[in-house]
């Protein structure tokens, strides 16, 4: 167990109405020695075994990829989320993210995909919901890499609307088998997998999970998809034609497929964020190295101020994504730590613990994937024409990265999840906006604190103002639209982004505050926190105005407008962002890798 003072947070969204001053979050600086040792081991494996083979992996070399997977099984890295009795190492969720992030440093998103399915969505359904017999049969061979797994949810006509899938399952007359018919689409690890977790409609309307063996009669794996990127990972359709599946291969209970699907996806979402962060750090390092060596107009392009801005933007964004990811995983692990491991339904409750933070998992997925999008785009731009050639690594990274905003639920769907779950928590009084906003007059009557011993006093006060603005906007949206807010998708997405900026800003400030000492890294952490908070709150201000103009149809009541103006004034910082970015870039140029 690790020391986390944010254990009082029992479910997602509570940070919106919690004081910034009271928040101590789990972050990279909280890693134990074991975490650090595993991080070092995984990065060494990625550097020595994956990076030199990245080009060969990209040619869809099955034997190479599966050989590397088995090597990871020998190191115990596949089984970090799996019980020891079934061949796993059963480490905490923080370690699981560390391993996923470290794999991405190998420069092969294709192999990261193969590995992530094996350790995440492909196996977690069985870990959480499998019977002892199912776990005994499947998990040990998965954990060594002898058996590869896959997860089949998406269908040709059911993508974002996953529960509308048409694949059917009917119990045979003798009750010994289920007969499956239907098609699945875009299945990662498809042509390599021995075992598939498949979602189907029992009796046409009871969404349920099944474990399907590759040699199942009536089950066929289609041809490899011709993809824009991720060329080294297997992606195929699946077809079921009166496929005969033993009744004992039903996973969990009839009608509980949504529970299996969404809890596996919640895990997949924060793990995808980890992979995006690992890849982003590698991309930033490539950009810095190229900028320091490429000369134009008689000097390295690294010295041009525009380049410094790009390097700083990438660094700030990666630090922020890293901060909010490990805060999220720390929250999940905090609830898991309080479970009784001797209970028969321990692993079901572990899945429920993950679901409690579905908001934050979706935020991590969106913010992480859009961080890697920014990084690969800017890193390729820094490489100029060379970045557009296959001789340099950014072309492949650019192609491979695009899928991250689509799978594990599109970013549009994940934004809908963020606002939808927040709406549910407010309507059920788990989060009370009314109580929180009742103190608005008192808050507005207080002067901005001048606490010189706290270097983030301005940022924290501004963030408190932003929380109140966000809460006020959200309350007005709920008053105007009620549960129909979910149909106002542009408004819902803007709210999701507001929530994400607030959660991430709080994560960055808390992490930077916890890491303060006399060394250069901690000083630069404070620089990053100041940059990110100032820029994020400007985004919150802009998005809030967009929301209010929609809610009030461009005519905001005068008394309401006065409150908005006061809050916006308090959350607008006077930070010299450009000078801070210049100093941050100069610091990054002195480092041989991403140092935070």
N, C-alpha and C positions, 0 to 999 in steps of 0.2 A: 504494500500500500504506500502511496505517496502523500506527502503533506499538502492538503488543499484547504484553504480557508473559505472557498466558495461553495462548500458542501451544503450551506443553507439554501442554495438554489436547487430546488427539487424538480423543476420542470422548466421548459424553455420560455423565453419572453420576459422573465421576471426582471432582467437587467434594465428594461425600459423605464421602470419606476423605482429602481434602486439607486441610491446615491453613489456617485463615482468614488467618493472618498472611502467608502466602506468595502471596496472591491479589491480583493487580492486574487489574481487569476493564476491558473496553471499555465506555464509557458516553457519555452526551451531552457531558460535559466533554472527551471525547477527540476530538470532531468536528474535522476539518480545516477550513481556510477554505473549501474547495470545498463541504464538507458544509453549512457555515453559510450559504453563498451560495444553495445550492439550497433549503435549508430556508426562507430568506426569500422566494425567488421563488415557491415552491409556496404558501406561506401567503398571499402577496399575490394570487396567482391565485384561491385559495379564497375570500378575503375579497371580491375585486372581481368575480369572474365567477360563482362558485357560490352564495355566501350570498344575494345579491339575487334569485337565481332559484330558491331552494330550494322555495318554495311552488308555482311553476309546474312544476318537475321532478316534484313529487309527484302531478301530474295525468297522469302517464305521457305527457309530451310528448316523443315520440321525436326529433323534429327538434332540439329544444333540447338534449337529452342527447347526441345524437350529434354535434351541432355543437360542444359543449363538449369532447367526446372528441377531435374533430379538432383543436381549438385546442391541446389538450395534446400531440397528436402533433406539431404544428408546433414546440412548445417542446422536443421531444425527451424528454418525460416518460413516454410509453408504453413507449419502448424501453430503459429503464434496465437490464433484464436480458437484452437481446438483442444479439448480435454486430453490430458496425458494418457488416460486409459485407452484412448483411441489413436494413439500415435502422435498427438500434438505436444506442444510445449506450454500451452495455456498461459501466455504472458498477458500483461494488461493491454488495454486498447491504445495506450500511448505508444507502447512498443510496436504494435501493429502498424501505426502510422509512420513511425520511424523507419520501419522496414520498407514500407511502400514508397516513402519519400526517397530513401536511399537507393532503391532500385532504379528510380527515374534518373539518378545521376549517371547511369550507364549510357545515356544518350540513345536508347532504343525504346521509344514509346510502344513499339510493337511488342517487345518482350514484356514491358511493364503491363501491357494489356493481358497477355497470356497469364502472367503471374497473378495479377489482380483478380481475374476471374477465378483462378484456382483457389485463392485464399479468401475471396470475398463472396460475391453473389453466387458463385458456383457451389460453394460448400456451406455457407452460413445457414441456409435453410435447414440442412440436415443437422448441423450443430445445434441450432436453436430448437427445432421441432421434430427431429427424427426420433424414432423409437430406439431403445437400446440395441435391438437386432439390426436396424438399419444403420446405426452408427458403427456397430461392430463390423458389418459387411463392407461398408464403403469408405469410411474415414481413414483407416490406417493406410490403405493403398493410395488414397489421395495425398496424404501427408508426406509420403516418400516421393511423390511424383510419378509413381508407377502407373496410376490411373489419372487421367486428365478429366476435368469436369467442365460443364457448361451450364448456362442458365437460359431458359427459353420462355420469354414472356411476350415479346413483340411479335405481331402478326402483320401480314400485308395490309390489312385494313384496321389494325389496332396498334397505334404507336403511343402517342401521349395519352389516349383514352384506353389504357392498357386493360382495364376490366371489361371492355366490350369485346374481348377476344371470342372468336367463334369455334375454336378447337373444342370438341366435345368428348365426354367420357361417359360411357354407360356400363353399368355392372352387368356381367353375363348372368344368364338364368341360374347357373349353378353357384353364383356368388364368388367364384374363384378368380375372376379376371375383370379388369376394366377394358373396354374396347374404345380406343382413341381414334378420332378422325379430325384432320385439320392441318394447317400449315403454320410454321413459325418463320420469322424473317430476321436477318441480321444477327445471327447467333455467334458470338465470339467463342473461339476454341472449337467451333462446330465440327470441322473435319478431323480434329485431333482427339476429341473427347471420347472417353469410355462411358461416362455417366452424365446424365442430363437432369436438371431440375426443371420440370415442365409444368406450366399452369394451363388448366383446361376447365371447361364448364361441365360439371357432373349433372347429368339429366338435363343439360342445356341451359341451366340457370344457377348452378351452385359452383362458384369459382373456387377451384381446389388445386392442390399441388400434388405432383407425382414424381417419383424417382424412376427414370427410364434408362435401362441398359442399352448399350449401342447395338447389341445383337438381337434386340426385341423384334419379333416377327411383325411385319407390317410397318416398320419404322425405317425411313431412308434419310440420309444426309445428302443435300444437294451440292452443286458445284460451288467453288470459291467465288465470292463476289469480287468484281474488279473495282477496286476502291481508289479514291484520290490519294489517300494516305494510309497509314497503318498497314503497309503492304507486307510486313513480316508477321502479321497475326492472321490466324484463320478466322474467316467470317463466312458463314453459309446459311442457306435456308434449311429447314427440316420439314419432312412430310410424314404424316400419320395416315395410313390407309388400313382401317380395321386392325390397328396395332393392338396386340394382346399383351396387357400389362398385369402382372400378378396383383391381386387385391392388397397384399401386404406392402405393396410399393406406394400406396396412398401416403402422402406426407402430411402429418398432423391430423386434421379433421376435415370432413366434407364441409365445404363452404368457408373454409379459413384461408383460402388462397391469397386474399388481399393482405392478410396479416403476414404470411410468408413473403409475399412479393415486396411489400413496402418496408418491412424491417430489414430485408436483405438490401433493398435500395438505400435505406438510411445509412447502413454501413458502407455501401458502395460509394455514396456521395461524399462522405468525409474522407474516404480513402482516395477517391479521385482528386480531391483537393490536395491531398498529400503528394500524389504523383505530379500534379501540376506545379506545385511549389518546388519539388526536387528538380524537375525539368527546367523551371524558370531560373533557378540558381545556376544551373549549368549554362543556360543561354546567356545570362548576364556575364558569366566569366568569359565566354567566347567573345562577347561584345567588347569587354574591357581589354582583353588581350589584343584583339584586332585594332581597336582604337589607339592603343599605345604604340603599335608597330606600323600602322599605316600613316604615311607622311603625305601631306599636301600643303602647298604654299610654304614650303620650307620648315614645317613642323609637324609633329604627330597630330592627327585629327582629334586626339583626346583633349588637346589643349583648347579647342574651340568651345566657346561657351554653349553653343547649341548642343554639342555632344555631351557636355557636362549635365545639361538639363535632362537629356535622355537617360544617361547612366543613373542619375539621381531618381528620376521617375521610376525606373525599373527597381531600384534598390528599395525605395519607400514602399512600393506596392508589394514586393515580395515579403518584406518585413511585416507588413500589415496582414497579409494572407496567412503567413506563418503564425502570427500572434493569435488571430481569431480561430484558426484551426486547432491549435493545441489548447486554447481555452475551452473550446467546444468538447474536445476529447477528454479533457480533464473533468468537465462537468458530467459527462456520461460515465466515466470511470468512478467518479465520486458516488454516484447512485449505485453502481454495480458493487462497489466496496461494502455497501451497507446490506447487501443481500445475504441470506443464509445459504451457503453453498451446499449444505446437507439436504436442502429441500428437494423433493423429486422434480419440481418444476423450475429449478434454478435457472436453466438456460432459456426457458420461455420468459421468465422475468427479466433475464438479461436483454432479450429482444425488446421487451416493453420499456426497459430503461433507455434503450437507444431511441425508441419512439418518442419518449418524453422530450427529446431535444431534436425533433424533426425540423423545427424552425432553423435551428443553428446549423444542422447538417446540410440543409438546402442552401442556407446563406454561404456556407463554406464551399459548396459545389459551385455556386454561381460566381462568387468572388474569386475563388481559386482558378476556375477555367478562364475567366475574363482577365485575370492577372497574367496567365501564361499567354493569352492572346496578345496582350499589350507587349509582353517581353519579346516574343518571337518576332512580332512586327517591327519593333524598334531595333532589335538586334540585327535583323536582316537589313534594315535601313542603314544602320551604321556600317555594315559590310558593303553597302553600295551595290554595284553591278556584280561583284563577286558573290554577294549573298544570294543572288538569283541563279547561281550555277551549282551543279551537283558536286563540284570540287570542295565546297565548304559545307559545314553541317546545317546551316540555317534553312536551306531549301527543304530538306526532309523534315526538319522540325516544324516549318511553317505548314506543310501539308498535313503532318500527323496531328498537329495541335487542333485543327478545326473541329474534329469530332467531339472534343471535350465539352463544347457548349450544347451538344445534342444528346449524347448518351447519358445514362443514369437519370433520365428525365431531362427534357430540354430546359434551358435556362428560363424560358417562359413559364413552363410548368412549375419549376422550383420557385420562381417568384410568386406564382399563385399560391403555392403551398405556404410560403412565408406569411403572406397577408391573410390567407384563409385560416391558418392555425392561430394567428394573433387575434383575428376576429372572433374565433371560437372561444378563446381564453377570456376575452373581454366580455362577451355575451354570457358566458358561464360564471362570471365574477371571479375567475382565477386571477385575473389581473383587473384591478379596479381603477379605471381611468378617472372616475368621478372623485374618488378619495384623493387621488394624486393631484388632480387639478383644483381641488378645493383650496389648496394652499397657494394658488397662483398669486393672489394679491400680496400675500406675505413675501413671496419670493421676489416679486417685482419691486417691493419696497426696500429690499436690502441692497446695500452698495456692493460693488464688485470688491471682493476681499483682496487685501494687499498682504499676502503671506509670503514674505521674502524667502523663508526657508524652504518653501515648496516651489520648485522651478516650474511646475505645471499648474500653478494656481489659476492662471488665466485660461488655460485650455480646459481645465475641469469645470470652471464656472461657465464657460461658453458651452460645454457639452451638456451641463445641467439645463441650460436655457434651451438647447436644441431638443432635449428629451421632452421638455414641456411643450415646445412648439409641435413636435411630432405627435404627442399625445392629444393635443388640442385639434390638430388637423384630422387625426384618426377618429376622434370622437365625433367631429362634425360629419365626416364621411359616413360613419355608422348611423348617425341621426338622419341623414339625408337618404341613404340607400338601404339601410338595414342589411339583411342577408343577401339582398340583390347586389351588394357591393362586389361580390365575386364575378358578376357579369360585366362590371365596369373595368375591363381588363387593363386599359392604359392607366387608369387611376390606381388600380390595385398594384400594378408594376412599380409605379412611382412611389407608393407607400412602402413596398418591399425594399426598394433601394434606400429610402430614408432610414428604415429600420436597420438595414445592413451597414450603412455608414455610421450610425450611432453605436451599434454593437462593436464594430471593428475599431472605431475611434477609442471606445472605452477599453478594449483589449490592448491596443497599442500604448495608450497612456499608462495603464496598469503595469504592463510588461516593462516599459521603459523605466517607470518609477521603481519597480522591484529590482532592476538590474543596475541601479546607480552605484558607482564606485569611482575611483580615481583613474581608471584605465580609459584608453581612447575609444574602445568599443562601446562602453556604457555612455560616454559623452555623445557619441554619434547616435546612439539609440534615442537620446533626448532630442537631438536634431531631427531625426526621422519623425518622432512623435509630434513635434511642433509643426513640421511640414504637413504631415498627413491630417492632423486635426484641423488645421486652418483650411486646407483645401476641401476636406470632407464637409465641413460645416457650411462652406459656400455652396456646395452641391445640395445639402439639406435645405438651405434657404431657397435656392432656385426651385427645387422639386416641390417644396411646400407651397410656394406661390402658384405653381402650375396646378396643384391639387385644389387649392382654395378657389382659384378662378373657375374650375370645373364645378366644385360643390356649390358655390354661390352664384354661378352663372355670370361671372365678371363683376358682380355688385356686392362687394364685401361690406357688411354692416359697419358703421363708423366706430361703434364701441369695440367691436371685435377687432377692427383694423388697428386700433390703438394698442391693443395687447400684442398683436403680431409685430408691430413696429418696435415695441420695447424689447420683445424677445429676440428679434433679428439683430437689434443693436447690440445686445449683450453677447450674441454668439458670433459676431463678426470680429475676428482677431486682426491685430495690426502687424502680424508676423511678416518679417522681410523674407519671404519664401525664396526668392531668387538667390540672395546671398547665402542662405542656408544650403540650398542645393549646390551652389558652387563649392562650398566647404565639404559637403558630403561627397561629391564627385572626386575632389582632390584626395580625400581619405581613401576612397575605394581604389584609386589608382595605386596606392601604396600597398595594397593587399594582393596576395597571389590567388585568393579564392574569396567566396562570399563568407564574411567573417562573423555574422551575427547568429 
